Amino acid sequence: MRIGVVMPQTEIGSDPAAVRTYVEGVESLGYAHVAVYDHVLGADPSVHQGWRGPYDIDTTFHEPFVTFGFVAALCDLELVTSIVILPQRQTALVAKQAAEVDLLSGGRFRFGVGVGWNPVEYEALGEDFSTRGRREEEQIDLLRRLWTERSVTFEGEFDRVTGAGLAPMPVQQPIPIWLGGSSDAAYRRIGRLGDGWFPQVVPGERLEAALSTIAEAAEGAGRDPGSIGMEGRVSWTADGGLERARDHLGRWESAGASHVSINTMGAGFASVDQHLDALAQIVQ
């Protein structure tokens, strides 16, 4: 089981030096990968009355592709989006951006995608929130073709490409696509299309039920369910700390996770050094 970290997007601030310190520190501790979350825009609660989202207009998020262009030069970690909200972005542009990150990192990019939950972002980016599931499925097919074929002609419900292609191509052909999601529809999509997935449940009955749905969909599509990776998430909490983190790592290993990310956001840390100190305790 490969163990990585979740970059503390909402707490790391806007100083590039903090990003450098964090990723270099994570690599020096022996972690395998760094994952980042994605939000383009935050909603203003004073405009969107009754807003209940976990993030708002003041929550900091670095743009994943640009951030990884910077990070690729700083370390040899695997770079993981966990996740990019794919249907609110232009497919061909995403293909180009992902290919560039993969190229600059020497093939160390794992592309995690999902459909998201925030209609405010979809509106601002000119995409339809109500069709996001269907659009993601079509996008995954087109992305893989753009990453592996010199010239692509494609006509779908949402995208059209006529005799066009990327140059340069990514190192990985295709770049692995991992999916997020917590609905039966998402689990079936993972089984049919995903190279891996990011569970939003902890090991237990709900995870087993999700794995069963994924396996059934994979087998129906002629795929081996055992080939689909699984990345669990372990959160360091102020009340649980090291003991809780190690216990949850063991649970994910027993559940068959191929990867786990340690998330230190929300633990009350005021500096990058405190995030790194917690991560150091886990690997001691």
C-alpha positions as CSV (number, residue, x, y, z in Angstrom):
1,M,0.0,0.0,0.0
2,R,1.5,3.3,-1.1
3,I,1.0,6.2,1.3
4,G,0.8,9.8,0.3
5,V,-0.6,13.1,1.5
6,V,-3.3,15.6,0.8
7,M,-1.9,19.1,0.3
8,P,-3.6,21.3,2.9
9,Q,-5.2,23.5,0.2
10,T,-7.4,25.5,2.5
11,E,-4.7,26.2,5.0
12,I,-1.4,26.5,3.1
13,G,-2.0,30.1,2.0
14,S,-0.8,32.0,-1.1
15,D,3.0,32.0,-0.6
16,P,4.8,29.9,-3.2
17,A,7.5,29.3,-0.6
18,A,5.0,27.5,1.6
19,V,4.1,25.1,-1.2
20,R,7.8,24.4,-1.8
21,T,8.4,23.8,1.8
22,Y,5.5,21.5,2.1
23,V,6.2,19.2,-1.0
24,E,9.9,19.1,-0.3
25,G,9.2,18.2,3.3
26,V,6.7,15.5,2.3
27,E,9.2,13.9,-0.1
28,S,11.9,13.9,2.5
29,L,9.7,12.0,4.9
30,G,9.3,9.2,2.3
31,Y,5.7,9.7,1.2
32,A,4.9,8.4,-2.3
33,H,2.5,11.1,-3.6
34,V,0.8,14.4,-3.1
35,A,-2.9,14.9,-3.8
36,V,-4.7,18.2,-4.4
37,Y,-8.4,19.1,-4.3
38,D,-10.1,21.3,-6.9
39,H,-12.4,24.3,-6.8
40,V,-12.3,27.1,-9.4
41,L,-14.7,29.5,-7.6
42,G,-16.2,29.8,-4.2
43,A,-19.7,30.9,-3.5
44,D,-20.5,34.1,-1.6
45,P,-22.9,33.1,1.3
46,S,-24.2,36.7,1.4
47,V,-25.5,36.2,-2.1
48,H,-26.4,32.5,-2.0
49,Q,-28.7,32.6,1.1
50,G,-28.7,29.4,3.1
51,W,-25.4,28.3,1.6
52,R,-24.3,25.0,3.2
53,G,-21.3,24.0,1.2
54,P,-18.0,23.0,3.0
55,Y,-16.2,25.8,1.2
56,D,-17.1,29.4,0.3
57,I,-15.7,32.5,-1.4
58,D,-12.9,32.9,1.2
59,T,-11.6,29.3,1.0
60,T,-8.2,29.1,-0.7
61,F,-7.7,26.6,-3.5
62,H,-4.6,26.5,-5.8
63,E,-5.4,25.5,-9.4
64,P,-4.3,21.9,-9.7
65,F,-2.7,21.9,-13.2
66,V,-0.7,25.1,-12.6
67,T,0.3,24.0,-9.1
68,F,1.6,20.7,-10.4
69,G,3.6,22.4,-13.1
70,F,5.4,24.2,-10.3
71,V,5.6,21.1,-8.0
72,A,6.9,18.8,-10.8
73,A,10.2,20.7,-10.7
74,L,10.5,20.5,-7.0
75,C,10.2,16.8,-6.2
76,D,9.8,13.2,-7.5
77,L,6.5,12.6,-5.9
78,E,3.5,11.2,-7.8
79,L,1.1,14.0,-8.5
80,V,-2.6,13.2,-8.0
81,T,-5.7,15.3,-8.5
82,S,-8.3,14.1,-6.0
83,I,-10.4,15.3,-7.7
84,V,-10.7,17.7,-10.6
85,I,-14.3,18.5,-11.4
86,L,-14.2,17.3,-14.9
87,P,-17.6,18.2,-16.5
88,Q,-17.3,21.9,-15.7
89,R,-14.1,22.1,-17.8
90,Q,-13.5,22.0,-21.5
91,T,-12.4,18.4,-22.4
92,A,-9.7,19.2,-25.0
93,L,-8.2,21.9,-22.8
94,V,-8.1,19.4,-19.8
95,A,-6.4,16.8,-22.1
96,K,-3.7,19.4,-23.0
97,Q,-3.2,20.5,-19.4
98,A,-3.0,16.9,-18.1
99,A,-0.6,15.9,-20.8
100,E,1.7,18.8,-20.0
101,V,1.7,17.9,-16.3
102,D,2.5,14.3,-17.2
103,L,5.3,15.4,-19.5
104,L,6.9,17.8,-17.1
105,S,6.7,15.3,-14.2
106,G,8.2,12.4,-16.3
107,G,5.0,10.3,-16.2
108,R,4.2,10.9,-12.5
109,F,0.6,12.1,-12.9
110,R,-2.5,10.3,-11.8
111,F,-5.7,12.1,-12.9
112,G,-8.5,11.9,-10.4
113,V,-11.8,13.3,-11.6
114,G,-15.4,13.6,-10.4
115,V,-18.6,15.4,-11.1
116,G,-18.6,17.8,-8.2
117,W,-21.5,19.2,-6.1
118,N,-21.4,23.0,-6.6
119,P,-23.8,24.4,-9.2
120,V,-22.4,27.9,-8.6
121,E,-19.2,26.9,-10.3
122,Y,-20.9,25.2,-13.2
123,E,-22.9,28.3,-13.9
124,A,-19.8,30.5,-13.9
125,L,-17.9,28.1,-16.1
126,G,-20.7,27.9,-18.6
127,E,-21.5,24.2,-18.2
128,D,-24.7,22.3,-17.3
129,F,-24.9,20.9,-13.7
130,S,-27.8,18.6,-14.6
131,T,-25.9,16.6,-17.2
132,R,-22.6,16.3,-15.4
133,G,-22.6,12.5,-15.0
134,R,-23.3,11.7,-18.7
135,R,-20.7,14.3,-19.7
136,E,-18.0,12.9,-17.5
137,E,-18.4,9.4,-19.1
138,E,-18.1,10.9,-22.6
139,Q,-15.1,13.0,-21.5
140,I,-13.2,10.0,-20.2
141,D,-13.5,8.3,-23.6
142,L,-12.4,11.4,-25.4
143,L,-9.5,12.1,-23.0
144,R,-8.0,8.6,-23.5
145,R,-8.2,9.0,-27.3
146,L,-6.6,12.4,-27.2
147,W,-3.7,11.0,-25.1
148,T,-3.1,8.1,-27.4
149,E,-4.0,9.0,-31.0
150,R,-2.2,11.4,-33.2
151,S,-5.4,12.6,-35.0
152,V,-8.8,12.3,-33.4
153,T,-12.3,12.6,-34.9
154,F,-15.0,12.4,-32.3
155,E,-18.7,13.5,-32.2
156,G,-20.5,13.0,-29.0
157,E,-23.4,14.5,-27.1
158,F,-21.2,17.2,-25.6
159,D,-17.9,17.4,-27.5
160,R,-16.9,17.5,-31.1
161,V,-13.3,17.1,-32.4
162,T,-12.6,16.9,-36.1
163,G,-9.1,15.7,-37.2
164,A,-7.2,17.2,-34.4
165,G,-4.6,16.0,-31.8
166,L,-2.2,17.0,-29.0
167,A,1.5,17.6,-29.4
168,P,3.4,16.8,-27.4
169,M,1.7,13.7,-26.1
170,P,1.9,12.6,-22.5
171,V,4.5,10.1,-21.2
172,Q,1.8,7.8,-20.1
173,Q,-0.5,6.8,-22.9
174,P,-3.1,7.0,-21.5
175,I,-2.7,8.8,-18.2
176,P,-4.5,6.8,-15.5
177,I,-8.0,8.1,-14.7
178,W,-9.3,7.6,-11.1
179,L,-12.8,8.5,-10.2
180,G,-14.5,10.0,-7.1
181,G,-18.1,9.7,-6.2
182,S,-20.4,8.2,-3.5
183,S,-23.6,7.2,-5.4
184,D,-24.5,3.9,-7.1
185,A,-24.3,5.7,-10.4
186,A,-20.7,6.8,-9.6
187,Y,-19.8,3.3,-8.5
188,R,-21.1,1.8,-11.7
189,R,-19.1,4.4,-13.7
190,I,-16.0,3.5,-11.7
191,G,-16.5,-0.2,-12.5
192,R,-17.0,0.4,-16.2
193,L,-14.4,3.2,-16.8
194,G,-12.0,3.8,-13.8
195,D,-8.4,2.8,-13.4
196,G,-9.0,3.4,-9.7
197,W,-11.3,5.3,-7.3
198,F,-11.3,7.5,-4.2
199,P,-13.8,6.1,-1.6
200,Q,-15.8,8.7,0.4
201,V,-16.7,6.1,3.0
202,V,-14.6,4.4,5.6
203,P,-13.9,0.6,5.7
204,G,-16.9,-1.3,6.8
205,E,-20.3,-2.2,5.4
206,R,-20.7,0.8,3.1
207,L,-17.3,0.3,1.6
208,E,-18.1,-3.4,1.0
209,A,-21.4,-2.5,-0.7
210,A,-19.6,0.0,-2.9
211,L,-17.0,-2.5,-3.9
212,S,-19.7,-5.0,-4.8
213,T,-21.4,-2.5,-7.1
214,I,-18.1,-1.6,-8.7
215,A,-17.1,-5.3,-9.2
216,E,-20.5,-6.1,-10.8
217,A,-20.2,-3.1,-13.2
218,A,-16.6,-4.0,-14.0
219,E,-17.5,-7.7,-14.8
220,G,-20.4,-6.5,-16.9
221,A,-18.0,-4.4,-18.9
222,G,-15.5,-7.3,-19.3
223,R,-13.0,-5.9,-16.9
224,D,-11.2,-7.4,-13.9
225,P,-12.4,-5.7,-10.7
226,G,-9.0,-6.5,-9.1
227,S,-7.3,-4.2,-11.6
228,I,-9.1,-1.2,-10.2
229,G,-7.0,0.7,-7.6
230,M,-8.5,2.1,-4.4
231,E,-7.1,5.1,-2.5
232,G,-8.4,5.6,1.1
233,R,-8.1,8.7,3.1
234,V,-7.0,9.1,6.6
235,S,-7.6,12.3,8.5
236,W,-5.4,13.5,11.3
237,T,-7.8,15.1,13.8
238,A,-7.2,17.2,16.8
239,D,-8.8,14.7,19.2
240,G,-7.5,11.5,17.6
241,G,-4.0,12.4,16.4
242,L,-1.4,9.7,15.8
243,E,-3.3,6.8,17.4
244,R,-6.4,7.3,15.2
245,A,-4.3,7.9,12.1
246,R,-2.4,4.6,12.5
247,D,-5.6,2.7,13.3
248,H,-7.3,4.0,10.1
249,L,-4.2,3.2,8.0
250,G,-4.5,-0.4,9.2
251,R,-8.1,-0.5,8.4
252,W,-7.5,0.6,4.8
253,E,-4.7,-1.9,4.4
254,S,-7.0,-4.7,5.6
255,A,-9.7,-3.5,3.2
256,G,-7.3,-3.9,0.3
257,A,-6.5,-0.3,-0.5
258,S,-3.7,0.1,-3.0
259,H,-3.1,3.7,-1.9
260,V,-3.9,5.9,1.1
261,S,-3.5,9.7,1.5
262,I,-3.0,11.4,4.9
263,N,-5.1,14.5,5.3
264,T,-4.1,17.0,7.9
265,M,-6.5,19.8,7.0
266,G,-8.9,20.8,9.8
267,A,-6.7,19.6,12.6
268,G,-6.0,23.1,13.8
269,F,-2.5,23.5,12.5
270,A,-1.4,27.1,12.0
271,S,1.7,26.5,9.9
272,V,3.2,24.2,7.3
273,D,5.7,23.0,9.8
274,Q,2.9,21.7,12.0
275,H,1.4,19.8,9.1
276,L,4.8,18.3,8.4
277,D,5.4,17.4,12.1
278,A,2.2,15.4,12.2
279,L,3.1,13.6,9.0
280,A,6.6,12.9,10.4
281,Q,5.0,11.1,13.4
282,I,3.1,8.8,11.2
283,V,6.2,7.5,9.4
284,Q,8.4,7.2,12.5
